[in-house]
């Protein structure tokens, strides 16, 4: 049975590297491994070069990389992913990290980049359940407006506010692998994923990951947005 991750677990999962860094600092002092922690909480050698003390290929190594969490790279645990299904999965979205996590209990199956709502359209935090799933979906609110000749006259249009010229049309933005979280239009779907909040409140995910997330979830799957 699918279970919403506890808030203490969500904190452990998405806390900045500084929390891990404290443990590393103590270890380096005790064993004289030769690295110290920078202001970002990550280890550096005596020359100031970032280092990664964890075994390559492990999740700890992935999270300790200097580019994490801003990287566009995806981490998968193939063994956990293979036993993750729509019956035992959940999702965690970290707004501070701009990362999404497909979970099996408290195990991470996939850690992937996301782009949440920009300042003018923030993604609401809270605990949700997937309310609707559509593999092919277009927005009713946001998209492009074309004139009668087929030219784009507004590339960031809001159909509720922006005027459509005579003979023109509004075309909603494509949102493949749509998973609705709220009835007022917030969902998780494929979209452009810059490494900063950029959406109209939805949670965008990469094309390489979202079909799997879609497949491994169902109506009612818990989603925590922190």
BELHUZI-V325930 format. One record per helix or strand of 3 or more residues. SS is the DSSP state (H for helix, E for strand). FROM is the first residue (numbers start at 1). TO is the last residue. If there is no record, write none. Layout:
# BELHUZI-V325930
ss = <SS;SS>
from = <FROM;FROM>
to = <TO;TO>
This chain:
# BELHUZI-V325930
ss = <H;H;H;H;E;E;E;H;E;E;E;E;E;E;E;E;H;E>
from = <7;17;59;78;89;99;107;119;126;132;138;152;169;178;187;203;207;222>
to = <14;31;64;82;94;104;115;121;129;134;146;158;174;180;190;205;215;225>
